Amino acid sequence: MDIYYKTISESGKQMINYVCKYAPVELFKGFGQDCAVLEEMPENFDKSDKIAHANLCGFGKSVIQAVLEGKVEELVLVNCCDSMRRVYDIIENTKKCKFLYMLDLPHEDNECENIKFAQSILRLKKAYERYSHRTFDRELFIKSFAKPESERKPYIGLMGVHVSSILEKTIRENMQMDVENMTCTSGRNLIILQKDLRNMDDETLFVAYAESLLGQMPCARMNNNTRRNQLFLDPSLKGIIYHTIKFCDYYGFEYASIKNNIKVPLLKLETDFTSQSAGQLLTRIQAFAETIEGSDDMDPTKGISEEARRRMESGVYYVAGIDSGSTSTDVVILDQDGKIKSTMIIPTGGGAMMSAEKSLEKAVEKAGISKDDIVRIVTTGYGRAYINSGDDSITEITCHAKGAHYLNSNVRTVIDIGGQDIKAISIDENGAVKNFLMNDKCAAGTGRFLEMMARTLGLSLEEMSTMGLEWKENIVISSMCTVFAESEVVSLVAQNKAVSDIIHGLNMSVASKVGALAARLGQDNPGEYMMTGGVAKNKGITNALEEKLGAKLYICDEAQLCGALGAALFAYEKCREA
């Protein structure tokens, strides 16, 4: 297998890219060459999609995309999975790499496999010598081995499959605790000492090197990966962010096997290895940080200002919460006693900042107060990062939990159907988030989905919310994909199916998707269900969802304001602590 290498032209010193922690990075250090993990996260796969199979994993496509964009000239792959074999074949056919090599990786770590892997590494060494005309320096090779890691501090483990530098940076920036990358690309830790290597002959040296590489914490692809359980049992581990890539089965299986057994908070992130859906990923990461580390004092620079303290001395002051969503911007103003003074809901349009200012102005006017009377503003929602008037920002997941607890302290599961996502949030008796789930990059079952279906049927959302209550034929909408569901609805209309029956079918489809998400959280957290967001006004959806859950939904008049209310409550509590 590892006879593969491709020399297209002579080159000077180039960066050698690799994609697996089993790649012999130290070998190339012996040639005086620098190495780097190939972790390009493109905006899309416009180039790789033209030559790669549609179901190739996103990471494989990202490797091909980087090569086609001319970002990689020397590349070492490892045949850790079938995707990497396909990637090698495709890249070899492009003739774009000056040096391309596929290293044969054993899937065991016994003595026999150590010897075979050492021979594979030596063949790679000879191939690179022929390509580069460089001389291998044994001393440089030995010096490249780092010292074993010291004892860990409390940390968040980033686990699973390859994660891009962009996503890793986002995670680190939003966690107060240390983050340790232990994905299949990172976490290289070779248990071997320089002084031991210097006393070995060449044959023994490379067998020891192979043994050290194979002796790392095994990836999920290894035949015997039971030692990976140690990752999840480390007493210093305080939470796990588990990354999977679409079509990567091995790590999907591992996640399924651990999610019900681990004792620390767990967040699953699934991506296609593009930079799309960055906003949704950021919300999940920040909400996870708030769940583990608390929403208070996440950033000590966002305390109560001296000016706000002076205004509070009068005993009459107000706080506000702004929820900047994809369809509406909501504001709640509380007085100094924590009572609702004013609320406002307006359509989001013209940008988050403009909508937030307009909604706040209307809420202030409705309350009959001055904007200067507001001493603290907390923003939430997808547009929160673009609102300059806020004193602090908290994710809508944490804010919905806070608002729901304020409205009904018996609620333990909150269901929020927003304009572009679905959230199921498990909360404790104090209103703190215990766990949460969100739909992935798909509009199915969201407010946008319902808007599109209403438009397809020529109805308003208000008409659609009640028309499905009077149904006769139980029509099953088989596809929840927005595009395919629309085609299915058009086909049903052409068959002269009653509109009320079609709407009932759509309601049941949405309820099935949302109910499954909520049920996964509610099983271990008995208590009342509450539905928030604008879709809570849709009687057809709520009835269908109650049927799926086998439980009543608590729905109040303030359902759409729950996120803004939670944000305002955080602002209020901050002032009370001052």
Secondary structure as GFF3:
##gff-version 3
##sequence-region A 1 578
A	DSSP	beta_strand	5	7	.	.	.	ID=ss1
A	DSSP	beta_strand	16	18	.	.	.	ID=ss2
A	DSSP	alpha_helix	25	29	.	.	.	ID=ss3
A	DSSP	beta_strand	35	37	.	.	.	ID=ss4
A	DSSP	three_ten_helix	48	50	.	.	.	ID=ss5
A	DSSP	alpha_helix	58	68	.	.	.	ID=ss6
A	DSSP	beta_strand	74	78	.	.	.	ID=ss7
A	DSSP	alpha_helix	82	94	.	.	.	ID=ss8
A	DSSP	beta_strand	99	103	.	.	.	ID=ss9
A	DSSP	alpha_helix	111	132	.	.	.	ID=ss10
A	DSSP	alpha_helix	138	143	.	.	.	ID=ss11
A	DSSP	beta_strand	155	160	.	.	.	ID=ss12
A	DSSP	alpha_helix	165	173	.	.	.	ID=ss13
A	DSSP	beta_strand	178	181	.	.	.	ID=ss14
A	DSSP	alpha_helix	194	198	.	.	.	ID=ss15
A	DSSP	alpha_helix	202	214	.	.	.	ID=ss16
A	DSSP	three_ten_helix	226	228	.	.	.	ID=ss17
A	DSSP	alpha_helix	229	233	.	.	.	ID=ss18
A	DSSP	beta_strand	237	245	.	.	.	ID=ss19
A	DSSP	alpha_helix	249	258	.	.	.	ID=ss20
A	DSSP	beta_strand	266	271	.	.	.	ID=ss21
A	DSSP	alpha_helix	278	293	.	.	.	ID=ss22
A	DSSP	alpha_helix	306	312	.	.	.	ID=ss23
A	DSSP	beta_strand	318	324	.	.	.	ID=ss24
A	DSSP	beta_strand	328	335	.	.	.	ID=ss25
A	DSSP	beta_strand	340	347	.	.	.	ID=ss26
A	DSSP	alpha_helix	352	367	.	.	.	ID=ss27
A	DSSP	three_ten_helix	371	373	.	.	.	ID=ss28
A	DSSP	beta_strand	374	380	.	.	.	ID=ss29
A	DSSP	three_ten_helix	384	386	.	.	.	ID=ss30
A	DSSP	beta_strand	392	393	.	.	.	ID=ss31
A	DSSP	alpha_helix	396	407	.	.	.	ID=ss32
A	DSSP	beta_strand	411	417	.	.	.	ID=ss33
A	DSSP	beta_strand	422	427	.	.	.	ID=ss34
A	DSSP	beta_strand	433	438	.	.	.	ID=ss35
A	DSSP	alpha_helix	447	457	.	.	.	ID=ss36
A	DSSP	alpha_helix	461	467	.	.	.	ID=ss37
A	DSSP	alpha_helix	482	494	.	.	.	ID=ss38
A	DSSP	alpha_helix	499	522	.	.	.	ID=ss39
A	DSSP	beta_strand	528	532	.	.	.	ID=ss40
A	DSSP	three_ten_helix	534	537	.	.	.	ID=ss41
A	DSSP	alpha_helix	539	549	.	.	.	ID=ss42
A	DSSP	beta_strand	553	554	.	.	.	ID=ss43
A	DSSP	three_ten_helix	559	561	.	.	.	ID=ss44
A	DSSP	alpha_helix	562	577	.	.	.	ID=ss45
###
